[in-house]
Amino acid sequence: MSSLGKSINLYLMDGSASERWQANLSNWNGVAYKIPRGKLKECNDLSDLKAPGVYFLFGKDDETGKSFIYVGEADNVEKRLLQPHSFENDGSYWTEVVTFVTPDGTLEKGRVKYLEHRFYTIAQKAKRYVVKNGNTPPKSPLSKPVQDSLEEFIINVELILPTLGYSAFVPLPSEVDKEGDEPLLYFSRNLGKSGKGIGCITSEGFWVLKGSFIYPKLASYISQGIKRARKAYAGIIDANGILQDDICFGSPSYAAMFICGKSSNGLIEWKNKQGISLKELDIAETTIPKVPSAIQPKISSSLSEKAKNDNIKNMLHLAGRKVKATAYISDNQFIVCKNSEFSTTETPSCPKYVHERRQELMAEGKVQDGYFIEDVPFSSSSTVAACVTGGSANGRKMWLYQDGQSIKEKEEHD
């Protein structure tokens, strides 16, 4: 049975998203207030804040670079928020508070103490934020009916808090069964010797999960962004290269490069447990129009007859822009295989000679409806990559062998 929808009403109390918010959930007596630290003294007129409640202080932890949370409770929330907290003695500075109260006064002392303990425990288990509480808050002894009602309160808070910009109680992906709506993906370079990862996609981005093996060496050409990421997360990679916490990236390729320290097309190298690539699963990018079924090859026979007859072992696959292509090297020529895809558009930076070569291929009938209909030889890997993608390209980096290594990496290794 599917869950019923919920309505969350948001009110910008000062007419700006950067100032005070009020949030209400339909058919619930709880009220949430999100207040920047500098706006606290303007809340004297909010009688709700003078009641018992539970509150969360948020800020940035300088030592780890992560966000932090402090879980607290008070008989008078407004009064407590204007007082110092012990965790601030080390220089920590909270910048925003989110507090939950009930205008009808149902959150008496024992109940808010129970909530404080439960939210502290949930935040610790989620491992999203650094938890600044010095000690575990005690749990109030309450009757089962009261506990059940407070657990429902907790469920509602967990629903509202992300809406206000905080995911402190959302479990990390590695703590959730990913074989449901968000299945696991796997990355392996050089049979795992040069990097081995477990990942998944959520609405936040592409996650590399704890337990992944991060290859310690970085290629000389790797981007500064990957170098910075390796430095930033060095503290959660143990001496054996094993990642100790989940990390979220913006793309599967960036995640793959973080793991192996070399160039990678994550859409090709990340695969599910059946070995189907992320690109084939059509998770990460818009589906490309398919070749008509009358001429569409089966995956198992996608190589040209010439490639099969020549027993080509080192087939190459393009790590390109929304196109799939296969090629091989023969007699000092770089040959793109029949049924490889051909971008029907060109980028503004497409070189003139590439544009002219693409026009020739279409005029000669070697490319039709975005597909090569025969094997076509080229003078270099970069020329064919540029023609396939419709823009400038470095073929030595974009063409990958079966083990995920680029032509450039293979040459350097050999």
C-alpha positions, 0 to 999 in steps of 0.5 A: 500500500503506497503512502499518502501524500503530505502537505507542508506549509512554508511561511517566509516570516520576513519575506525572504528565504534567507531569514525566518521561516515557519513550517507546518505539516497538515493535520499535526499540532507541531510547528517548526521555526528556522531562525538565523542566529542574528534574528533571534532577538527579533523573536520576542513576539513569538509566544510559541518559542516561550514554550517547551520544545526541542531545537537543533543548532547548525554550523560548520565544523572547522576541523572536519569541514563538515556541517555540525548539529547540536541537539537540545531541549528547553522549557523555554526555547527562546530563553535557552537559545539566547544563552551560551552552550558548552560546545561553543567553548572550543570556538564552534559557532552555530549560525542557524537554529531549527526548533519544534514546539507545540502551541497547545503545550503538549511537549512538557519536560519529560517529553522534550527530554525523550525527544532530545535523546532520540534525535541525538541517537538518530543523528549519531547513527545517520553520520551526516553531521558532526554531533556537538553534544558532549554527552548522550542526553538521558532518556525519560521513562515514559509510558508506551502510549506516550512513546508511540505518540512521540515517535510519530512526532519524530517521523514528522520532524524527519519529514520537515527538516530536509524541507528546511535544508537539513538532512541531519537525520537522513541515513547515509546510503551505506546504511540503507538497503540499496537493492530497492529504489536505488540499486548499487553500482560497481566500479573496478579498474584493472580487476580492482587492483587500480581501484574498486568502488561501490556506489549509488545514485540519490537525489543528492548526487552520486555516492561512493560508499564506504568500503570502496578501495581508493587507489593511492596514486594519481595520474600526472594529468588528473584535474585539480578538482580530484587532487583537492577532493583526495586531500579533503577526504584523506582523513577517511581513507585508511592505510589500506586505501579503504574508504571509511565513510560515504562521499557524495559527488556531482557525477559518476565520472568524477566519482570514478576518477576519485577512486582510480586517480585517472581519467574515466567515463563513469557512465561506462565503468559503473555497472550494476551487479548484472554487468550492465553499464550506467549508460545502458541503464539510462539512469544518468542521461537522456536516452539517445534515439535508437537505430531502427529495429530493422538495422539495430544490432544485438549487443553480442554481435555489435562488432563488425565482421572484419573485427571478428574475422581479424580476431581483434582483442583490444577493442576500444570504447569511446568515453564521449558525450552521449554517444557510444562507439567502438573501434580498433587499431589495424595497420596503423589506422584507427577504425571505428566499427559499424553500428557505432553512434554518431552525434547528429549535433556539433558543439560551437568549438567543433573544428572546421576540419572535423565539420568537413570530415563529418559532412563527407561521411554523411554525403558518402553514406557511411553515416546514416541516421546517427549511426556508422553503417560500415567500418570507417578508417581514420588517421588518428584516435582524436580525429575519430573521437571528434567526428563521433562526438561533433566537437574537439576531442583528445582521443588518447584520453577518451578511447578506453580499453576493456580494463578502463584504461585510456590509450594514453594510460596504456602507453604510459604503463607499457 
